[in-house]
Amino acid sequence: MALRSFGKDPETNGDHCPTVWLDEERQEFVFQGWKADESLQAECLQTGPIPDTEAVVRLPARMVQQIREACDAADGSTVR
């Protein structure tokens, strides 16, 4: 696996914080975020089941820049 890091939550202390990566071999996004609480999980379940192999995580909107950069890299629109 070749993970390319796009950054951590800019408003944390750098420890145990939401992070965005791109797995360049699989062309998949990898997110570390806060676990969804029961209320959010229940709301998400209204649109369909969540398999045991998946999870709902939360990322702060302030990470939009890191997510955009990862998206641009995934579609090849950024220079490496």
C-alpha positions in Angstrom: 0.0 0.0 0.0 1.3 3.5 -0.9 -0.4 6.0 1.4 0.1 9.6 0.5 -0.7 12.0 3.4 -2.6 15.2 2.8 -2.7 16.4 6.3 -4.2 16.4 9.8 -6.9 18.6 11.2 -5.3 22.0 11.2 -6.8 23.0 14.5 -5.6 20.1 16.7 -2.4 19.6 18.6 -1.2 17.0 16.0 -1.9 14.0 18.2 -4.8 11.6 17.6 -6.6 13.9 15.1 -8.6 13.4 11.9 -6.3 12.8 8.9 -6.7 12.4 5.2 -4.7 10.0 3.0 -4.9 8.7 -0.6 -3.9 5.1 -1.3 -2.3 5.6 -4.7 -2.2 1.9 -5.6 -5.8 1.2 -4.9 -7.0 4.8 -5.7 -9.0 4.9 -2.5 -9.3 7.7 0.1 -8.4 6.8 3.7 -9.9 8.9 6.5 -9.2 8.9 10.2 -12.0 10.7 12.0 -14.0 10.7 15.1 -16.3 7.7 15.7 -20.0 8.5 15.1 -22.1 8.6 18.3 -25.3 6.5 18.5 -27.4 9.4 17.4 -25.5 10.1 14.2 -25.2 6.4 13.5 -29.0 6.0 13.8 -29.5 9.0 11.5 -27.2 7.4 8.9 -29.0 4.1 9.2 -32.2 5.8 7.9 -30.7 5.7 4.4 -29.7 2.0 4.6 -27.7 -0.5 6.6 -24.0 -0.1 7.5 -22.2 -3.4 7.0 -19.9 -4.7 9.8 -16.9 -4.0 7.5 -17.7 -0.3 7.3 -17.9 2.6 9.8 -19.3 6.1 10.0 -16.6 8.7 10.9 -16.8 12.4 11.2 -14.3 14.9 9.8 -14.5 18.7 10.5 -15.4 20.9 7.6 -12.2 22.9 8.2 -10.4 19.9 6.6 -12.0 20.7 3.2 -8.6 21.8 1.8 -6.9 18.5 2.7 -9.9 16.6 1.2 -9.8 18.7 -2.0 -6.1 18.1 -2.4 -6.6 14.4 -2.0 -9.4 14.5 -4.6 -7.3 16.4 -7.1 -4.5 13.9 -6.7 -6.8 11.0 -7.2 -8.2 12.4 -10.5 -4.7 13.3 -11.6 -5.2 17.0 -11.7 -2.3 17.9 -9.5 1.4 17.7 -10.3 3.3 15.2 -8.1 
